[in-house]
Amino acid sequence: MKVIQLSVLLASSLVATAPLPAIAQPVQFQCNEGGAFEARIEKDEAKVKLASGESRTLLPLDTHVGRKFSDGRVLLFVNETEAYLEVNYTRVYTNCLAQQAASNLSSTK
């Protein structure tokens, strides 16, 4: 009985940690507070560009839901089309949704 429960537990944890596909091009996220940022998510990193023009390269973190990336100061969490962004452990952008339109942050320097 314990062996069966263990195998079911292992199978469910493997499904929960399956990585999401990479986003092939930069995606703009528009947030409820009026803020916005751009993210390009690849297999082994995420590049985030804020509306201020600041860019950060973030490395992946282990997570059971969605994907998380951080550089120790900035944390990006993405789950399908939703995201949030933290800076120094404080959420600065919450309830952000991916936009289908072309990003207007790409030309910001």
N, C-alpha and C positions, 0 to 999 in steps of 0.2 A: 504494500500500500504506500509506503513512504517513497519507494522508487518511482512509482507512477506520479505522485504529486510533485516530486522533484523534476521529472522530465517535462511535465506541463509547465512548471514555473520557469524552467530554462527556455522552453520554446516561446513563452509569452515575452520573456525579457529580450530574446533575440529579435522578435518582431518589433518591439517598442524602440530598440536602439538602431534600427535600420536607417541609414542616412537618407536625407532628402536629396533630390537631384540638384546639381549646381544651377545657378541662374546664369545663363549664357551672356547676358548683357546687363549693363547697369539698370537698376530699377529704382524709381523714385517712390519713397514712402511719404505719404501725407498723414500728419498726426492730428488728433482731435484738438490739441491746444493751438493749432495753427502752424506749428513747426513742420519742417520737412528735412529729409536727408536722402542721400542716394547710396545704394549698396550694390556691390558686385560680389557675388558669392561664388567662390570656386571650391574645388575639392579640399584644398589644404589651407585656405585663407579667405578672409573677407576684406574688401576694401570699402571703407565708409567715407563719404564726402558730405560734410555738413553744409548747410546753407551759407555759413560764414566763410566757406572756402577751405576750412581745415580738413585735411585728409588723414586717415589712420588706416594702417594695415593691422588686422586682427587675426589671431590664430585660433583654431577650433578648440572647444572644450567638450568634455564628456557631458551628455545630457540624455535623458530618456524620452523627451518630447521635443520636437523641433530641432533647431540647431543654435548653438551659442558660440560666439567668437569674442576674444578679449585680447588686449595688450597689457593688462594689469591696471589700466586707468579707465578705458572705455570698454563696455560690454554691449554686444549686439545679440538680441534674441530674435530669431525668425521662425515662425511656424506657418507654413504655406504662404498666405498673403498678408499675414499680420506680423507686426514687429514691435519691439520697444528698444530704447537705447538708454544706457546708464553711463554716467560719468562720475567717477569717484564714489561709487555705490549709491548714487542718487539718480532716480529715473528722470531724465530730462525730456524725453519724448515717449509718450505712452499711447496705446490704442492707435498705432500707425497702420495704414493700409497701403498695399502696393497699388500704384497707379498704372494704368495701361498706356497713357499718353507718353510721348517722348519727354525725357527729363529736361528741365530748364536749369539744372544745377551743373550740367556737364561743362558749360562755358564759363562757370564761376571760377576765378583763380584766387 
